[in-house]
Amino acid sequence: MKLHYQSLQRTKVQDIVKLWNQEIGTDFPMSERLLIQNSFSDHNLFHEGSYIVMNEQDELVGFIISKFFQEITEVSLSQNVGWIQVLVVHQNYRNQGIGSDLLIKAERAFQHQHIKEILLGRDPFHYFPGIPADYEQTILWFEKRGYEINEPYGRDYDMVRNFKEQEEVQRPNIEGISFSLLKLQEKELFLHFMKQNFPGRWQYEAHKYFEMGGVGREFVVVKKRGNIIGFCRINDYHSPMIAQNVYWSNLFERELGGIGPLGVAKEERKYGYGLAVVEAAVYFLRERGVESIVIDWTGLVTFYEKLGFKPWKSYRIVHKNMEVKELV
């Protein structure tokens, strides 16, 4: 059997989507739009560490997509971290060394970039915050290749709440505090708030949101005396991008919305504003006719359970420390 390893190619989008859905689409249904948005259109795609594998009939039998932060932007993420966004091999071609070959190629490319740590998932425009916990054989496969589960905080969750058709949700009412949707003219004030209070990934994602055409309707803001003191991201079918908590909307018969991330300024915490802004987010999504809501990538299970959300999917946080060496 002769296999051909090639650099990742956008012309293979349909083939990648087909293989993805054949192998893991029951749990995580992929679309061409999402694949292009999260992989091929991301400035941080690492072409030298991303490959496809074709068989003698020119059929796709495996692929790996890698990233590291390369974007020229006001907000910078870690320069020492590499991400394996996804690695998939056709079930009929497993246990033949294809997955290992793909992983070695990506790791060698990362070494050339002096990457010190590789994370599985958790990349900008990620699909997963780790390996799905149900994929136990996949976790063992990576552990045999030097990857470790990040303990004690080695698990994240997606949570879900399904609403009855006429179920009403109250808008929170706290004296001196307002909950409203962000207006486009408040963009700079909001970005300044994010820079001051949540620098890094959440700030980066806020900038990307506006770059991609966002007008503010995806952010609930908490205000005190007219000043922003907190926020919560909400997403629905009409959002300018496919957001992380609505990736797998095809698994839902009813309209899906998403909540998160959210945060409150440090000096304003412990007053219940965090839980209240989630209540406000639920209220606004219900006003839009959303019947199911997903909160993605969280460890705060008990916090969200207070509002009726239940764990839906779970993920193991897996990484590998890399020693930068001279390559032979």
MITI-476581 format. One record per residue (C-alpha): x, y, z; residue in three letters. Coordinates in Angstrom, 3 decimals, always signed. Example, Ala and Ser with C-alpha at 12.3 -4.5 7.8 and 13.67 -1.06 7.14 Angstrom:
# residues 2
px / py / pz / code
+12.300 / -4.500 / +7.800 / ALA
+13.670 / -1.060 / +7.140 / SER
This chain:
# residues 328
px / py / pz / code
+0.000 / +0.000 / +0.000 / MET
+1.477 / +3.277 / -1.123 / LYS
+0.454 / +6.459 / +0.689 / LEU
+1.176 / +10.051 / -0.215 / HIS
+1.738 / +12.702 / +2.477 / TYR
+1.018 / +16.214 / +1.234 / GLN
+0.690 / +19.674 / +2.704 / SER
-2.804 / +20.644 / +3.761 / LEU
-4.723 / +21.969 / +0.758 / GLN
-7.883 / +24.047 / +0.667 / ARG
-8.960 / +22.178 / -2.460 / THR
-9.508 / +19.159 / -0.197 / LYS
-12.115 / +20.853 / +2.018 / VAL
-14.941 / +18.607 / +0.818 / GLN
-12.841 / +15.483 / +1.322 / ASP
-11.815 / +16.576 / +4.823 / ILE
-15.419 / +17.282 / +5.795 / VAL
-16.488 / +13.893 / +4.421 / LYS
-13.787 / +12.008 / +6.346 / LEU
-14.435 / +14.038 / +9.529 / TRP
-18.159 / +13.274 / +9.460 / ASN
-17.546 / +9.629 / +8.661 / GLN
-15.287 / +9.232 / +11.694 / GLU
-16.623 / +11.645 / +14.358 / ILE
-19.574 / +13.405 / +12.747 / GLY
-22.110 / +11.604 / +14.937 / THR
-20.707 / +13.510 / +17.926 / ASP
-19.310 / +16.599 / +16.199 / PHE
-20.942 / +17.244 / +12.794 / PRO
-18.668 / +19.291 / +10.533 / MET
-19.643 / +21.683 / +7.716 / SER
-17.536 / +23.244 / +4.977 / GLU
-18.290 / +26.718 / +6.314 / ARG
-17.051 / +25.857 / +9.809 / LEU
-13.934 / +24.089 / +8.527 / LEU
-12.982 / +27.052 / +6.357 / ILE
-13.684 / +29.550 / +9.140 / GLN
-11.786 / +27.744 / +11.896 / ASN
-8.918 / +26.196 / +9.952 / SER
-8.189 / +27.626 / +6.526 / PHE
-9.147 / +31.246 / +7.281 / SER
-7.307 / +31.421 / +10.597 / ASP
-4.113 / +33.462 / +10.249 / HIS
-2.513 / +31.126 / +12.785 / ASN
-2.797 / +27.997 / +10.668 / LEU
+0.642 / +26.348 / +10.631 / PHE
+1.022 / +25.106 / +7.081 / HIS
+4.374 / +23.414 / +7.715 / GLU
+2.762 / +21.340 / +10.488 / GLY
-0.475 / +20.450 / +8.687 / SER
-0.755 / +17.462 / +6.339 / TYR
-3.152 / +15.231 / +4.465 / ILE
-2.624 / +11.575 / +3.501 / VAL
-3.896 / +10.151 / +0.200 / MET
-4.036 / +6.499 / -0.842 / ASN
-3.239 / +5.073 / -4.276 / GLU
-6.781 / +5.876 / -5.463 / GLN
-6.252 / +9.529 / -4.473 / ASP
-8.703 / +9.172 / -1.577 / GLU
-8.161 / +11.066 / +1.670 / LEU
-7.385 / +8.685 / +4.523 / VAL
-6.040 / +11.036 / +7.178 / GLY
-5.148 / +14.616 / +8.098 / PHE
-3.654 / +16.759 / +10.817 / ILE
-4.152 / +20.504 / +11.314 / ILE
-1.722 / +22.484 / +13.448 / SER
-1.403 / +26.090 / +14.579 / LYS
+0.797 / +28.517 / +16.430 / PHE
+0.195 / +32.200 / +16.995 / PHE
+1.440 / +34.219 / +14.011 / GLN
-1.123 / +36.988 / +13.707 / GLU
-0.052 / +40.626 / +13.599 / ILE
-2.572 / +42.185 / +15.940 / THR
-2.941 / +44.444 / +18.946 / GLU
-3.604 / +41.427 / +21.154 / VAL
-0.974 / +38.700 / +21.208 / SER
-1.317 / +35.167 / +22.539 / LEU
+1.526 / +32.909 / +23.657 / SER
+4.391 / +32.600 / +21.163 / GLN
+5.707 / +29.402 / +22.785 / ASN
+2.626 / +27.231 / +22.407 / VAL
+1.634 / +25.089 / +19.444 / GLY
-1.770 / +23.539 / +18.926 / TRP
-2.869 / +20.324 / +17.273 / ILE
-6.340 / +21.407 / +16.214 / GLN
-7.435 / +17.987 / +14.993 / VAL
-5.997 / +14.635 / +13.888 / LEU
-8.222 / +12.136 / +12.071 / VAL
-7.392 / +8.835 / +10.361 / VAL
-9.852 / +6.681 / +8.408 / HIS
-10.907 / +3.689 / +10.501 / GLN
-9.777 / +1.249 / +7.798 / ASN
-6.263 / +2.708 / +7.840 / TYR
-5.604 / +2.752 / +11.568 / ARG
-2.861 / +0.809 / +13.345 / ASN
-0.617 / +1.242 / +10.311 / GLN
+1.456 / +4.159 / +11.647 / GLY
-0.333 / +6.902 / +9.722 / ILE
-1.432 / +8.833 / +12.792 / GLY
+2.049 / +8.540 / +14.305 / SER
+3.651 / +9.773 / +11.093 / ASP
+1.328 / +12.774 / +10.956 / LEU
+1.992 / +13.629 / +14.588 / LEU
+5.781 / +13.317 / +14.167 / ILE
+5.700 / +15.608 / +11.130 / LYS
+3.752 / +18.227 / +13.092 / ALA
+6.042 / +17.939 / +16.128 / GLU
+9.175 / +18.346 / +14.017 / ARG
+7.700 / +21.443 / +12.402 / ALA
+6.921 / +22.809 / +15.876 / PHE
+10.489 / +22.137 / +16.955 / GLN
+11.772 / +24.268 / +14.079 / HIS
+9.594 / +27.092 / +15.468 / GLN
+11.021 / +26.578 / +18.986 / HIS
+7.613 / +25.694 / +20.385 / ILE
+7.914 / +24.673 / +24.047 / LYS
+4.479 / +23.139 / +24.607 / GLU
+1.876 / +21.464 / +22.398 / ILE
-1.785 / +21.538 / +23.368 / LEU
-4.427 / +19.295 / +21.859 / LEU
-7.216 / +21.688 / +20.929 / GLY
-7.683 / +25.022 / +22.759 / ARG
-6.368 / +26.926 / +19.722 / ASP
-7.747 / +30.231 / +18.402 / PRO
-10.890 / +29.250 / +16.478 / PHE
-10.699 / +25.841 / +18.131 / HIS
-13.028 / +22.886 / +17.662 / TYR
-12.307 / +21.280 / +21.027 / PHE
-10.960 / +22.408 / +24.424 / PRO
-9.226 / +19.035 / +24.685 / GLY
-9.817 / +15.411 / +23.716 / ILE
-13.457 / +14.344 / +24.183 / PRO
-13.419 / +12.320 / +27.406 / ALA
-15.422 / +9.504 / +25.798 / ASP
-12.603 / +8.963 / +23.297 / TYR
-10.596 / +6.912 / +25.776 / GLU
-8.556 / +5.046 / +23.166 / GLN
-7.519 / +8.348 / +21.595 / THR
-6.361 / +9.641 / +24.976 / ILE
-4.316 / +6.466 / +25.551 / LEU
-2.860 / +6.750 / +22.044 / TRP
-1.527 / +10.235 / +22.762 / PHE
-0.273 / +9.257 / +26.226 / GLU
+1.865 / +6.545 / +24.617 / LYS
+3.451 / +9.319 / +22.543 / ARG
+4.482 / +11.478 / +25.469 / GLY
+1.337 / +13.537 / +26.015 / TYR
+0.007 / +14.076 / +29.510 / GLU
-3.367 / +14.881 / +31.028 / ILE
-3.156 / +18.232 / +32.759 / ASN
-4.043 / +17.385 / +36.349 / GLU
-5.708 / +18.333 / +38.665 / PRO
-7.652 / +20.608 / +36.313 / TYR
-7.812 / +18.003 / +33.597 / GLY
-11.421 / +18.265 / +32.482 / ARG
-13.636 / +20.872 / +30.845 / ASP
-17.303 / +20.676 / +29.958 / TYR
-19.948 / +21.812 / +27.529 / ASP
-23.275 / +22.301 / +29.299 / MET
-26.796 / +22.558 / +27.930 / VAL
-30.270 / +23.650 / +28.920 / ARG
-33.384 / +22.898 / +26.884 / ASN
-36.380 / +25.157 / +27.380 / PHE
-40.057 / +24.343 / +27.081 / LYS
-41.812 / +26.276 / +24.333 / GLU
-43.680 / +28.701 / +26.626 / GLN
-41.137 / +28.720 / +29.459 / GLU
-40.570 / +32.278 / +30.625 / GLU
-37.258 / +33.703 / +31.819 / VAL
-37.076 / +36.855 / +33.900 / GLN
-34.637 / +39.658 / +33.202 / ARG
-32.527 / +40.237 / +36.348 / PRO
-33.421 / +43.285 / +38.402 / ASN
-30.660 / +44.635 / +40.647 / ILE
-30.848 / +48.168 / +41.998 / GLU
-28.235 / +50.433 / +40.411 / GLY
-27.228 / +47.768 / +37.852 / ILE
-28.341 / +47.529 / +34.215 / SER
-28.088 / +44.674 / +31.723 / PHE
-28.237 / +45.602 / +28.053 / SER
-26.980 / +44.617 / +24.627 / LEU
-23.826 / +46.391 / +23.543 / LEU
-24.295 / +49.185 / +21.016 / LYS
-21.852 / +49.587 / +18.151 / LEU
-20.992 / +53.120 / +19.309 / GLN
-19.796 / +51.575 / +22.594 / GLU
-17.237 / +49.400 / +20.796 / LYS
-14.112 / +51.297 / +21.893 / GLU
-15.313 / +51.565 / +25.505 / LEU
-15.977 / +47.847 / +25.538 / PHE
-12.611 / +46.922 / +24.007 / LEU
-10.905 / +49.147 / +26.572 / HIS
-12.806 / +47.343 / +29.329 / PHE
-11.655 / +43.995 / +27.945 / MET
-8.043 / +45.165 / +27.724 / LYS
-8.080 / +46.403 / +31.321 / GLN
-9.884 / +43.439 / +32.844 / ASN
-9.513 / +40.410 / +30.570 / PHE
-6.325 / +40.788 / +28.505 / PRO
-5.373 / +37.815 / +26.384 / GLY
-7.699 / +35.333 / +24.722 / ARG
-11.041 / +36.983 / +25.596 / TRP
-9.734 / +40.367 / +24.497 / GLN
-8.434 / +38.782 / +21.286 / TYR
-11.801 / +37.149 / +20.600 / GLU
-13.597 / +40.470 / +21.126 / ALA
-11.354 / +42.128 / +18.535 / HIS
-11.948 / +39.267 / +16.080 / LYS
-15.690 / +39.594 / +16.596 / TYR
-15.701 / +43.196 / +15.389 / PHE
-13.252 / +42.386 / +12.576 / GLU
-15.733 / +39.799 / +11.322 / MET
-18.595 / +42.258 / +11.182 / GLY
-20.054 / +42.161 / +14.669 / GLY
-22.236 / +45.114 / +15.639 / VAL
-22.615 / +44.455 / +19.368 / GLY
-25.717 / +42.273 / +19.617 / ARG
-23.596 / +39.327 / +20.759 / GLU
-22.503 / +40.990 / +24.003 / PHE
-24.597 / +41.585 / +27.095 / VAL
-22.933 / +44.283 / +29.193 / VAL
-23.353 / +44.973 / +32.879 / VAL
-23.288 / +48.642 / +33.780 / LYS
-23.001 / +50.443 / +37.092 / LYS
-23.466 / +54.200 / +37.079 / ARG
-23.163 / +54.061 / +33.305 / GLY
-19.791 / +52.258 / +33.327 / ASN
-19.228 / +48.748 / +31.984 / ILE
-18.292 / +46.403 / +34.832 / ILE
-19.030 / +43.032 / +33.234 / GLY
-19.985 / +41.193 / +30.048 / PHE
-21.373 / +37.969 / +28.648 / CYS
-21.080 / +36.772 / +25.059 / ARG
-24.203 / +35.332 / +23.434 / ILE
-24.480 / +33.681 / +20.023 / ASN
-27.253 / +32.537 / +17.733 / ASP
-27.943 / +31.616 / +14.122 / TYR
-27.696 / +35.250 / +13.009 / HIS
-24.262 / +35.942 / +14.545 / SER
-21.535 / +37.077 / +12.098 / PRO
-19.538 / +33.905 / +12.670 / MET
-20.192 / +30.337 / +13.766 / ILE
-19.310 / +30.712 / +17.427 / ALA
-17.869 / +27.957 / +19.573 / GLN
-21.005 / +27.200 / +21.558 / ASN
-23.139 / +26.676 / +18.446 / VAL
-20.649 / +24.596 / +16.407 / TYR
-22.689 / +21.426 / +16.803 / TRP
-26.133 / +22.944 / +16.151 / SER
-26.984 / +20.093 / +13.774 / ASN
-27.369 / +17.872 / +16.841 / LEU
-30.369 / +19.955 / +17.921 / PHE
-33.813 / +19.882 / +16.367 / GLU
-34.696 / +23.277 / +17.807 / ARG
-32.934 / +26.622 / +17.423 / GLU
-29.670 / +26.708 / +19.356 / LEU
-28.006 / +29.626 / +21.110 / GLY
-24.767 / +29.905 / +23.030 / GLY
-23.467 / +31.627 / +26.149 / ILE
-19.882 / +32.456 / +27.109 / GLY
-17.375 / +33.630 / +27.872 / PRO
-18.386 / +36.018 / +30.641 / LEU
-16.621 / +38.025 / +33.275 / GLY
-16.991 / +40.756 / +35.883 / VAL
-14.333 / +43.322 / +36.806 / ALA
-12.308 / +42.114 / +39.786 / LYS
-13.407 / +44.904 / +42.114 / GLU
-17.090 / +44.185 / +41.373 / GLU
-17.096 / +40.461 / +42.104 / ARG
-18.868 / +38.638 / +44.943 / LYS
-22.052 / +40.681 / +44.491 / TYR
-23.836 / +38.161 / +42.311 / GLY
-23.341 / +40.035 / +39.050 / TYR
-21.797 / +37.026 / +37.322 / GLY
-24.832 / +34.797 / +37.826 / LEU
-27.116 / +37.723 / +36.986 / ALA
-25.431 / +38.426 / +33.642 / VAL
-25.951 / +34.779 / +32.675 / VAL
-29.633 / +35.188 / +33.563 / GLU
-29.694 / +38.295 / +31.344 / ALA
-27.992 / +36.358 / +28.534 / ALA
-30.615 / +33.614 / +28.772 / VAL
-33.341 / +36.264 / +28.742 / TYR
-32.064 / +37.915 / +25.555 / PHE
-31.612 / +34.575 / +23.771 / LEU
-35.108 / +33.461 / +24.733 / ARG
-36.422 / +36.780 / +23.400 / GLU
-34.888 / +35.748 / +20.058 / ARG
-36.723 / +32.440 / +20.067 / GLY
-33.775 / +30.268 / +21.086 / VAL
-35.006 / +27.013 / +22.643 / GLU
-31.736 / +25.299 / +23.589 / SER
-28.610 / +26.971 / +24.966 / ILE
-25.060 / +25.585 / +25.165 / VAL
-22.303 / +26.889 / +27.414 / ILE
-18.971 / +25.617 / +26.099 / ASP
-15.508 / +25.023 / +27.566 / TRP
-16.124 / +25.530 / +31.279 / THR
-15.104 / +23.965 / +34.547 / GLY
-17.739 / +25.870 / +36.510 / LEU
-20.323 / +23.100 / +36.522 / VAL
-21.819 / +23.936 / +39.918 / THR
-22.099 / +27.626 / +39.010 / PHE
-24.125 / +26.984 / +35.853 / TYR
-26.204 / +24.233 / +37.424 / GLU
-27.793 / +26.971 / +39.555 / LYS
-29.501 / +28.153 / +36.362 / LEU
-30.593 / +24.717 / +35.195 / GLY
-27.681 / +23.849 / +32.886 / PHE
-26.436 / +20.258 / +32.852 / LYS
-23.144 / +18.736 / +31.635 / PRO
-23.424 / +17.600 / +28.015 / TRP
-19.910 / +16.860 / +26.709 / LYS
-16.627 / +16.639 / +28.589 / SER
-12.992 / +16.941 / +27.506 / TYR
-9.603 / +15.996 / +28.904 / ARG
-6.918 / +18.690 / +28.808 / ILE
-3.878 / +17.085 / +27.164 / VAL
-0.467 / +18.591 / +26.451 / HIS
+3.166 / +17.749 / +25.748 / LYS
+6.252 / +19.615 / +26.882 / ASN
+8.752 / +19.958 / +24.053 / MET
+12.512 / +20.119 / +24.420 / GLU
+13.878 / +22.230 / +21.586 / VAL
+16.774 / +20.304 / +20.088 / LYS
+18.843 / +20.411 / +16.986 / GLU
+17.073 / +18.228 / +14.428 / LEU
+19.007 / +15.658 / +12.459 / VAL
